[in-house]
Amino acid sequence: MKAIVITEKGGPEVLKLMEVDKPEPQGNQVLVRIMAAGVNRSDVISRSSKGYGKPVENEVPGLEIAGVVEAVGADVQRWKQGDKVCALVAGGGYAAYKTVDERLCLPIPDGLDFIEAAALPETIFTVWYNVFKTSRFKWGENFLVHGGTSGIGVTAIQMVVAMGGKAYATAGSVEKCEFCESLGASMAVNYKEEDFVALLKPVGMDVILDMTGGENTLKNMEIMNPDGRMAYINAMTGTKSEIDILQLMSKRLQLTGSMLKPQTDDFKAELTWEIETVIWPLVAEGKIKPVVHQVFPLAEAADAHRLMESSTHIGKIILKVGDEFHTFATTHIL
Ligand SMILES: NC(=O)c1ccc[n+]([C@@H]2O[C@H](COP(=O)([O-])OP(=O)(O)OC[C@H]3O[C@@H](n4cnc5c(N)ncnc54)[C@H](OP(=O)(O)O)[C@@H]3O)[C@@H](O)[C@H]2O)c1
């Protein structure tokens, strides 16, 4: 089958469309014929090996897919051939086919197509775990996400608002800030021109989702309310930060962080069940919507990475896997 392979660490040009072995489902795995795959900043980090990702060579990137179940392993209970699913995967999404533990698949919500469904898993799982599980976000609380128009940001704003919270964001342009507010953010601060501490300290944050690190750690601590919680999911401006221990003690702050990709299937299966129970109904009601910025054909994954690295996008970048990449024994079902 065809897949995009990281042939060596480097720029987007190291992503090459190549022939690789088609996987076969074992045990509780389903084989998904991929129709669309989400692009994530983690894929860019894996490719370039900058930041927290390990360099990955001769590996197929891609952390989320949407498609059709083509075959099932002997122990699969829930899914059957022809079911439309989206799933969280730990690599291998930029391909025509992927095997997935059946517990990590979710039904595609009514009304969404494959492109939109592929935009959901990675950000919803990340926000669910860090904001709602680890940081125990509660109804009525104030929440801040830095990078409000990132794939993560647009999901975080919508999830918090849908769950009865007030969302705040920072973003790097007026246009990006307006978009955050159109999603329901109470205020978005253009951090390149305005001081988010001055604007958000009077509001006070209960939970902060931070992908920036660096100098923002101290600033975040300053704007947090007593018993505030902060979860790191990256450190795009620096992995080393100063903390104010007096502030930590006097406000009883909690700082945490996580990486979703390396977690076990059991860990992710628990999140999948929680998300299907709590978040999927909100997606079905249209309270949480996929925000797709641009779709690229699978073969143009390098251009998709170039766009992501430009940081000019708002929301998700998606790869569409055309039917020319699939093999059909008979007339296909779509
Ligand atoms: N730990 C985990 O499990 C986990 C899971 C998923 C994602 N993440 C992380 O969450 C972040 C968002 O992921 P994503 O896929 O949604 O990314 P994305 O769509 O590419 O968004 C990243 C955004 O971050 C902002 N940004 C802030 N500082 C930046 C810097 N120094 N360089 C470049 N951009 C910067 C940019 O917007 P502005 O113009 O507003 O600056 C950019 O659009 C990434 O850092 C990713 O690694 C972590």
The ligand as a MOL file (V3000), in Angstrom:
LIG
                    3D

  0  0  0     0  0            999 V3000
M  V30 BEGIN CTAB
M  V30 COUNTS 48 52 0 0 0
M  V30 BEGIN ATOM
M  V30 1 N 1.4160 16.5610 24.8720 0
M  V30 2 C 0.4730 16.0830 24.0980 0
M  V30 3 O -0.0700 15.0110 24.3270 0
M  V30 4 C 0.0370 16.8920 22.9010 0
M  V30 5 C -1.0100 16.4370 22.0920 0
M  V30 6 C -1.4190 17.2400 21.0120 0
M  V30 7 C -0.7710 18.4650 20.7850 0
M  V30 8 N 0.2460 18.8400 21.5950 0 CHG=1
M  V30 9 C 0.9200 20.1300 21.3740 0
M  V30 10 O -0.0600 21.1380 21.3430 0
M  V30 11 C 0.3530 22.1820 20.4790 0
M  V30 12 C -0.7360 22.4230 19.4530 0
M  V30 13 O -0.7670 21.3300 18.5620 0
M  V30 14 P -1.5080 21.4810 17.1710 0
M  V30 15 O -1.2790 20.2550 16.3960 0
M  V30 16 O -2.8870 21.9550 17.4620 0 CHG=-1
M  V30 17 O -0.5920 22.6660 16.5600 0
M  V30 18 P -0.8520 23.8110 15.5090 0
M  V30 19 O -2.2190 23.7530 14.9520 0
M  V30 20 O 0.2920 23.7700 14.5910 0
M  V30 21 O -0.7690 25.1520 16.3750 0
M  V30 22 C 0.3680 25.6200 16.9820 0
M  V30 23 C 0.1650 27.1170 17.2380 0
M  V30 24 O 0.9800 27.4860 18.3110 0
M  V30 25 C 1.2290 28.8790 18.2120 0
M  V30 26 N 2.6000 29.0700 18.6690 0
M  V30 27 C 2.9220 29.5180 19.8840 0
M  V30 28 N 4.2310 29.5620 20.0360 0
M  V30 29 C 4.7780 29.1220 18.9030 0
M  V30 30 C 6.1200 28.9400 18.4630 0
M  V30 31 N 7.1790 29.2190 19.2480 0
M  V30 32 N 6.3340 28.4260 17.2170 0
M  V30 33 C 5.2640 28.1190 16.4170 0
M  V30 34 N 3.9790 28.3050 16.7940 0
M  V30 35 C 3.7410 28.7990 18.0250 0
M  V30 36 C 0.9780 29.2930 16.7810 0
M  V30 37 O -0.0940 30.2140 16.7640 0
M  V30 38 P 0.1040 31.7760 17.1260 0
M  V30 39 O 0.1460 32.5170 15.8270 0
M  V30 40 O -1.0900 32.0980 17.9180 0
M  V30 41 O 1.3890 31.9020 17.8690 0
M  V30 42 C 0.5830 27.9960 16.0980 0
M  V30 43 O -0.4550 28.1540 15.1810 0
M  V30 44 C 1.6630 21.7400 19.8510 0
M  V30 45 O 2.7080 22.3460 20.5430 0
M  V30 46 C 1.6620 20.2480 20.0550 0
M  V30 47 O 2.9540 19.7160 20.1160 0
M  V30 48 C 0.6680 18.0820 22.6180 0
M  V30 END ATOM
M  V30 BEGIN BOND
M  V30 1 1 1 2
M  V30 2 2 2 3
M  V30 3 1 2 4
M  V30 4 1 4 5
M  V30 5 2 4 48
M  V30 6 2 5 6
M  V30 7 1 6 7
M  V30 8 2 7 8
M  V30 9 1 8 9
M  V30 10 1 8 48
M  V30 11 1 9 10
M  V30 12 1 9 46
M  V30 13 1 10 11
M  V30 14 1 11 12
M  V30 15 1 11 44
M  V30 16 1 12 13
M  V30 17 1 13 14
M  V30 18 2 14 15
M  V30 19 1 14 16
M  V30 20 1 14 17
M  V30 21 1 17 18
M  V30 22 2 18 19
M  V30 23 1 18 20
M  V30 24 1 18 21
M  V30 25 1 21 22
M  V30 26 1 22 23
M  V30 27 1 23 24
M  V30 28 1 23 42
M  V30 29 1 24 25
M  V30 30 1 25 26
M  V30 31 1 25 36
M  V30 32 1 26 27
M  V30 33 1 26 35
M  V30 34 2 27 28
M  V30 35 1 28 29
M  V30 36 1 29 30
M  V30 37 2 29 35
M  V30 38 1 30 31
M  V30 39 2 30 32
M  V30 40 1 32 33
M  V30 41 2 33 34
M  V30 42 1 34 35
M  V30 43 1 36 37
M  V30 44 1 36 42
M  V30 45 1 37 38
M  V30 46 2 38 39
M  V30 47 1 38 40
M  V30 48 1 38 41
M  V30 49 1 42 43
M  V30 50 1 44 45
M  V30 51 1 44 46
M  V30 52 1 46 47
M  V30 END BOND
M  V30 END CTAB
M  END
